[in-house]
């Protein structure tokens, strides 16, 4: 294992960078530095990453409780087959499709393959109590906000 001994100059340089960053963070707002939701939108619009509310953040945290037990996929085989590969089951929606917000437009197509009524039937099976209908609603709403530009546009 290669180890590099810290030098006094290296430590001093690191402290200078750290101090400069702290100073910029504290002083920037006094001189009109970027802050707020409009700056967030401007900074992340190209990444198709919209801001989330406190309630939406709570839904995403609850979705993260999924244990990957597969109980939500029981009885979903026919719907998966009908979808032609678009829908890989509810577990996939909770574990993968709901995790990457810039791809929510693709995830919304998967969520369209399962109705809210069906999710209401499946939710009580979930040992982690993932709010599947709330996750579906969040994905659909955010997908509408971050529509992927078409090739023609």
C-alpha positions in Angstrom: 0.0 0.0 0.0 1.4 3.4 -1.0 1.2 6.1 1.5 2.1 9.7 1.0 3.3 11.6 4.1 1.6 14.9 4.5 4.0 17.8 4.2 3.7 21.1 6.0 3.3 22.9 2.7 0.5 20.6 1.6 -1.3 21.1 4.9 -0.9 24.9 4.6 -2.2 24.8 1.0 -5.2 22.8 2.1 -6.0 25.2 4.9 -5.7 28.2 2.5 -8.2 26.6 0.1 -10.6 25.7 3.0 -10.4 29.2 4.4 -11.0 30.8 1.0 -14.0 28.6 0.4 -15.4 29.5 3.8 -14.9 33.2 3.2 -16.6 33.0 -0.2 -19.5 31.1 1.3 -20.0 33.7 4.0 -19.4 36.9 2.0 -21.0 36.0 -1.3 -24.6 36.7 -0.1 -23.6 40.2 1.0 -22.6 41.1 -2.6 -25.5 39.5 -4.4 -24.1 36.0 -4.6 -26.4 33.3 -6.0 -29.0 32.0 -3.6 -32.5 30.7 -3.8 -34.8 28.6 -5.9 -34.5 30.6 -9.1 -30.7 30.1 -9.1 -31.2 26.4 -8.4 -33.6 26.1 -11.4 -31.1 28.0 -13.6 -28.2 25.9 -12.4 -29.8 22.5 -12.8 -32.3 23.0 -15.7 -29.9 21.5 -18.2 -29.6 18.4 -16.0 -33.4 18.1 -15.9 -33.4 18.2 -12.1 -36.3 20.2 -10.7 -36.4 21.2 -7.0 -38.4 19.1 -4.6 -40.7 20.2 -1.8 -40.4 18.9 1.7 -43.4 16.6 1.1 -41.8 15.2 -2.1 -38.6 14.6 -0.3 -40.5 12.7 2.4 -42.1 10.5 -0.3 -38.6 9.8 -1.9 -37.3 8.8 1.5 -40.2 6.4 2.1 -39.5 4.9 -1.4 -36.0 4.3 -0.3 -37.3 1.9 2.4 -38.1 -0.8 -0.2 -36.5 -4.1 0.9 -36.6 -5.7 -2.6 -38.7 -8.6 -1.2 -40.7 -9.0 -4.4 -44.1 -9.3 -2.8 -45.3 -6.3 -4.9 -44.6 -8.2 -8.1 -46.8 -11.2 -7.2 -49.5 -11.4 -9.9 -47.9 -8.8 -12.1 -46.5 -11.2 -14.7 -49.4 -10.7 -17.2 -49.0 -6.9 -17.0 -45.3 -7.2 -17.5 -45.8 -9.3 -20.6 -48.5 -7.0 -22.0 -46.2 -4.0 -21.7 -43.6 -5.3 -24.1 -40.7 -4.7 -21.8 -41.7 -1.2 -20.6 -43.0 -2.4 -17.3 -40.7 -4.6 -15.2 -42.9 -4.8 -12.2 -43.7 -2.6 -9.1 -40.5 -3.6 -7.4 -38.5 -2.2 -10.3 -40.5 1.0 -10.2 -39.8 1.5 -6.5 -36.1 0.4 -6.6 -34.9 1.8 -9.9 -37.3 3.9 -11.9 -38.1 6.3 -9.0 -34.5 7.0 -8.1 -33.1 9.1 -11.0 -35.2 12.2 -11.5 -33.7 13.2 -14.9 -35.1 9.9 -16.2 -38.6 10.3 -14.8 -40.1 10.8 -18.2 -39.0 7.2 -19.1 -40.1 6.0 -15.6 -43.6 7.6 -16.1 -44.1 5.3 -19.1 -43.5 2.3 -16.8 -45.8 3.7 -14.1 -48.5 4.1 -16.8 -48.5 0.3 -17.1 -49.9 -0.1 -13.6 -53.0 1.8 -12.3 -53.3 3.6 -9.0 -56.1 1.1 -8.2 -53.7 -1.8 -8.7 -51.0 0.0 -6.6 -53.7 0.5 -3.8 -54.2 -3.3 -3.9 -50.4 -4.0 -3.7 -49.4 -1.4 -1.1 -50.8 -3.3 2.0 -48.5 -6.3 1.1 -45.4 -4.1 1.4 -43.5 -4.9 4.7 -41.7 -1.5 4.4 -45.0 0.3 3.8 -43.6 2.1 0.7 -46.3 4.7 -0.4 -46.5 3.3 -4.0 -49.3 5.6 -5.2 -47.5 8.7 -3.8 -44.3 7.6 -5.5 -46.2 7.1 -8.8 -47.8 10.5 -8.5 -44.5 12.2 -7.8 -42.7 10.5 -10.7 -45.6 11.5 -13.1 -45.6 15.1 -11.8 -41.8 15.5 -12.0 -41.8 13.9 -15.5 -44.2 16.5 -16.7 -41.8 19.2 -15.4 -38.7 17.9 -17.0 -39.9 16.7 -20.4 -37.0 15.6 -22.5 -36.6 17.8 -25.6 -37.5 16.1 -28.9 -35.1 15.8 -31.7 -37.2 18.2 -33.8 -37.1 21.0 -31.2 
